[in-house]
Amino acid sequence: MDEKEALSLVTKHLAKAELPKASLEKFASAVSRTRLKPIGLDICAYGYCIDLLIEGGLADFDIRDVEELAVGKIRGIEIFPWGIKDPDMLRVRVGQEF
């Protein structure tokens, strides 16, 4: 996902929110640069939420990897196993305040 695609996705999903454009642009830039695999962007109780697909189990996940997406204060990180057949994948949701 390049920066333009990330900005378009963020803008589309967050169009109804009253969030500063500069924050949206910073967030889109961070999403486009991450080595993690973003699978969703949305508004959440904190501000922005990004869903990531992580290959490997908890032993392979380094929570410090989400710091590169922290253009706002991280308010929550939720970790879900992804699928029943393939428990070595995780869905990680990072909520940020803006």
N, C-alpha and C positions, 0 to 999 in steps of 0.2 A: 504494500500500500504506500503510494507516494504522498507527499505533503498535500498536494491539491486534492487527491481523493479523500484523505483524512479530514481536511477542512470541509469539504462538501458533505461528508457523512455527519460530522459533528454539527454543522450548521443546519442540516436537514432535521436531525433528531432534536436539536435544541432550539429550534426556531421560535417556539412559544415562550421560552424562558427569557427572563430579563437578565442576561449575563453579558459582561463587557466583551466587545469584539477582540480586544487585545488578549484576554484570557482564552477565548476560543482559538485564536491564532497560535498562542503558545502551546495549548493542548494538542492541536492538530500537528504542530511541528514535532512535539515529543512522541506522539503516536506514530508518525511516519518514520522516526529514527530508531524506534525500539527494535531489538532483535527478537522480542517476544511476539507471539502471533495474536494480534487483536481480532476478536470475532464479534464485538459489539460495542457500541457507544450509546449512552443514554443519559437522561436526567435521573437522578436518584435523590434521596432525602438529603444528601450532603451537598449536591451541586452536580458534578459530572461523575458518571460511573463508566468504567471501561471493563469489558469482559475479555479475558485472555485465555487461550488454549495452550496448556503446558503439557508437553510430552514428557513422560516419565512420572514416577510416583513422587510422594512427598520427599523421599530421600534425595531426589534429583532436583528439587525445587529450592532455589535460594531466594528467600523473601526480599533480599537486598536488590534483586533484579527489578522490582517494581519501583524503586527509587528514581529510576530514569524517567518515569512517567509522572513524577510528583512535581508538577508545576504549581500545584496548590497544596494545601495541607491535607495529608492523607487522613481520612476520618474512619475508614474501615476497609478491611480485607477479608473477603469470604472465599473459602476454598471448598470446591465440590468435586467429588469423583465424577469423571465423565464416562458415562455408559456402563453397562453391566458386563458386557463381554470383554471390554478393554479397560481394566481398572488402573492401568498405568498412564492414564491421561487425566488431567485436572482442568477444571474451569475455575479460574480465579477472577473474582470481581473486586476492583479497587475503586473505592469511593473517595472523591476529593472535594474539598470545599473551595469555593471561589467567591 
